[in-house]
Amino acid sequence: MLISKDQFLHFKSHISLEYFLKMAIIAVVVFILLVSTYALFRPINVEKYQQVAKLSLQESYPHTQALAQHLHLQPQIATHEYFRLMRAYAYERGHVKEYPAMAIEDE
């Protein structure tokens, strides 16, 4: 069945420039979401893996150390898990107070 000129003009009159612009915006947003999802599930590089190893050995922040040890056991660490570790490290570093060492006479 061929499309007649009247059917084409009727179809064209229902689709406006605004419709195309909305579809373009939706396509860009979907593309950004797909690319960011891909980036979050990609494995981390060697330098970041070494940072996880350092955090798993430190003892200043116990919750961060436990999470880093858990991640260090995995063969590959996804980027979103690495970001979760860095967020926990920053939170714990900001909220844990380190007090000076006590002298023996102070006990």
N, C-alpha and C positions, 0 to 999 in steps of 0.2 A: 504494500500500500504506500503510495507516494504522499508526501505532505504537500498539501495545496498551499497556494499563496495566502488564502484567507486563514487557514489554520496557523501558518507561520506568523502572520501579523497579529492574530489573537494571542498566541503564545508570547510574542514580543511585547505586546502591550501590558501583559500581566507581570513581566519581569522588568524591574526598574534598576537604575544605577545603585540605588540604596541597597537593594537586595544583593548585588554583586559585592558591594563594599562590606556588608555584614558577613558574607561568606568568606571574603578575604581575611577579615579580622579573626573569624573563627578558625580558619585554616592556619593562620600564624600562631594563634594561641595553642592549638593542638600540636603543631610542630614543636613549639617551645617545650610543651609538657613531655612530648616523646623524647626529645633530645636530653632534657634534664633527667628523666627517668633512666635513660641509658647511661648517663654519666654517673648517677648515684649507685648503680648496680655493677659498674665496672670495677675490677680489682685495683687495689692501690699499687703504687710503684715501690721500688726498693727502699728509697729514703724514708718514706712514710712507714714502711714495715720495720725499719730500724728504730724509728721513733716509738713505735708500739713496743718493741723489745726493750728500749730504755725505760719506758713507763712501767713495764712489767717487773723490772728489777728494783725500781725506786721504792722506798718505804715511807716517804713523807705523806702520801695521800693513799690510804688503804683501799678506799672504794675504787679509785682510778686504777690502782695496782691490780685489784681483783678482776676488773673488766679487761684490762690489758693482758693479763695472764690468760683469760678465757679466749681472747681474740688471737693471742700469740700461738695457741695450740692449733688454730685453723690453718690449712695450707694456703688459702687465699682469703683476703679480707676485702669485703666490699667497701666502697667509698662511703656509703651512708653509715656503716658501722664505725669506720674511722672517725667520721664527723661526730658521732655520738660519743666516742671516747674522748675526743678533744673538747667537746662541750662539758662532759663530766669533769675533765681535768681543770678546765677554766673555772667551773663553778666551785670545785673543791679548793682550788688554789685561792680563790677569792674569799671563801668563807672559813677556812681553817686558819686558826691563829697559831703561830709558832712562838712559843715562849722561850726565853733564854734559859740555858742550863742552870740548874740550881747548884749552889755550892754545898759541900758536905756539911758545913756548919749550919746551914739553914734548915736542915731536917729536924 
